[in-house]
Amino acid sequence: MAVSTKSAEQARLNCRVSTRIKRRAEDAASLLGQSITDFTEAALEEKAQAVLERHERITLSERDFAQFVASIENPPLPTQGLRDAMAEYQRLKAQFPESNL
């Protein structure tokens, strides 16, 4: 699949598909009164959006969600490692006040 930039707003996408897929896409585009280009662009955008949303979303089971809420409502006491990390952060922040620590 090759992509070449035509302008800032458009790009060309070339790919090979099976004859069966091409025919089905053309039939579907025709039913919707769209060109194959418009249909393909809309289908590609829809699929890309669905994939990106699925990867950006965190899905928890009821049990995991209940544990998450319980942890927020009653957070555990900080561990020694966390206390040490905070002390190191405060030390570095005092040593380098101009930094974005």
N, C-alpha and C positions, 0 to 999 in steps of 0.2 A: 504494500500500500504506500503510495507516494503522496506527499502533500507539498504543494508549491503555493507560495503566497502570491495572490493576484493583486490585492490592495490591502490597506489597513482593515477593511471591513469584510473582505471575502478571501477565501482560499480554495484552491482546487484540490479535490480528493479523488484519487483514482484507485480503484480496487476491482478485483475479479470476483464474481459470484457465480454460483451454479445457474444454469439456464432455468431450472425450476424456481429458484429464489427470485430471479429477475422477472420471470413471468408473473409470479404471485405479487411482487411489488408493483408491477405495472397494472395488474388487475385491481389491486387495492387502491392505487393512486387514481385510477379511472373512476372507481366507485365514489371516491371522495371529490372528484372533479379537480384533481391536482395533477401537476406535471410529475414525472418520475423524480425530477430533481427536488421539487418542493416536498414530495412525500418522503424521499430518502433523508432530506435534511431534518424534517420534523421527527421522523422515526429515530434517527441517530441522536438528536438532541434529547428526546424522551428517554431513550435507553441510557444515555450518558448520565442524565439527571438521576435516574433511578439507582444506578450503580453508585454514584457519588453519595447520594443520600443514605444508602444502605451502609456504606463504609464510614460515614460521619456520625451515625446514630449508635448510641449505646443501648442495648436491649438487656434488661435484667429480668430474671424470674421473680415471682412474687416473694420467694424466700430471700433472694439476694437484695431486692428492693427494701424489704423489711430490715435486713441487716444494715443496709446503707443508712436508712432513716434512724435506726437505733444508734448507729455510730455518730451521727450528726447531733442527735439529741443528748446523748451521753458519751462524749468522746473519752477514749481511754487516756490515762495519764501518760505524759511523754516518757519515752524510754530514755535510758542513759545515753544512747547513741544520738537521739534527737536533741537532748540537752547539750551534749558536746558539740553538735553541729551548730546549734544556735549560738553557743558561746564563741565558736570560731568565726561565725558570721559577724557577730558584734565586734570582735577583735579586728577583723579585716575592715569593717566599715569605719571603725575609729581610726585605723591606720591609713586608710585611703578615703577620706571624706568626699573627695571630688568625683569619685567613681560612681557608677550606677549600680552599686551592690544592693 
